[in-house]
Structures are given as C-alpha cells and as structure tokens.
Amino acid sequence: MGKRVDNIVIINNVAYIIEFGVGDGGYEEEQAIEQVIDYTIDLKNFHEGRPQN
C-alpha cells in the first residue's frame, strides 16, 4: 500500500492499469507484473465501483 498507479485508462468497461517505471534502468517483467497486480488489488479493495444496470 502507499503506491499509486501512473495511469488508468477505461475503454468499453475494461480498466487498463499503466505503470511507466521511469528511472528504473531496466525492465523486469516479473516485478512489473507483480506491481500491476498489487495496484489492481488496491483498486478493488479501496475504491467503490460504479453500479451496473
């Protein structure tokens, strides 16, 4: 907890979580995937969704 996602893009009711990782010096796929999963869990647990009709 305590970190924030860089951007969230919503298209056709699908949320795309975007993390830029500026200054990391490299791309670590496993770590990047874990970080995005953590962000999605935080969004699910700490943000109220819009009611579906």
N, C-alpha and C positions, 0 to 999 in steps of 0.2 A: 504494500500500500504506500501511498505517498507520491507515486509517479503518475504522470499524465500522458496520455496518448497525444501524438503530434496533430493528427487529423482524423476525423471520422467522416466518411462520405456515405450517404444513404441513397441508393438507387433501387427503385422497384421494391421497397421494403427490405432491402438487404444492406446491412451495415458493413462497410469495409474499414478496417482499422489500419491506419497508416502510421508507421514509425520511421523517421528519417535516419536516426543514428548518426548525426553529424559529428565529426571529430573522432569517431571510433578507430579509424586507421585500418579497418578491415571488416570483412563480412563473415560473421559466424552464424551459419544457418540455424543450428540447434538453439543457440542462445536467443536469436531473433524470434524464432517460433515460440519459445517459452515466454518471452516478453509480451508478445501479442496475445497469447492465451491468458496471461495474467491480466492484461488490460480488458479483455472480453469478460473475464470473471468479475472484475471490479464493476464494469458497466452493468452486468446482470444483477449484481448484489446491491449496488448503491445508487442506481438510477431507476426511477419509475418509468415504465414504458407507457406508450400511448395505447388506450383501449382499442381493441379491434372490434369492428362491427360485424 
